């Protein structure tokens, strides 16, 4: 499970559930736990990872596809839960009893073992949703899903990352002509909804530097997007052969990428 550098492995991504494994070698965490406990355990084992080695579980917001197994895993493996105050209040009924709770505030960095976490506020229809950067040594990765708009604050925090795990939720044409009811289409397109492929590509184009080596496209809608369209939008915007771009899947864990 341990690695000598900062590494990341998407375990699940999409409206059916979200979870990302991040490790600095001696410290490993999950960012969100939006599948059942059994399924997350299965996916970790498939990548030779184990919940027994987790130092923390960090929650981005209270929607079920991000916290379904957070309370379960915390109780089962005595994993400390890191969560902000408003999200903790909003998620209480879904989490159940959690004895190991560490409350943090957006905008205030904190340490978990050898990892430095920088949580920042994002725009989404949740109590106090957040993205984050994770740093270990000279390596830095950014995680930002479930955001309706890329604010200047988001851009500031994601600047200079070696890897970006970023939402590319929908293709505008597929969303407009797809099966969603009108009100749901408006929610997805709103400032508190989700980024389109083009908005995600524009964000990466703005914040990407020579340090950027990987982009993982996350939270793709299965009804309103497809990997090919998301990849095309991103690769056209980057126009950089040295940046590896891939898509996190809803049904299978992704590659373990070391920075």
Secondary structure, DSSP 8 states (H G I E B T S, - for coil): ---SS-EEEEEE-STT--EEEEE-SS-EEEE---S-HHHHHHHHHHTT--GGG--EEE-S---HHHHTTHHHHHHHHT-EEEEEHHHHHHHHHHH---S-EEEE-TT--EEETTEEEEEEE--SSSSS-EEEEEEETTEEEEEE-S-SS--HHHHHHHTT-SEEEEE--B-HHHHHHSSS-HHHHHHHHSTTS--BHHHHHHHHHHH--TT--EEEEE---TTT--HHHHHHHHHHHH--TTSEEEE--SSS----EE-
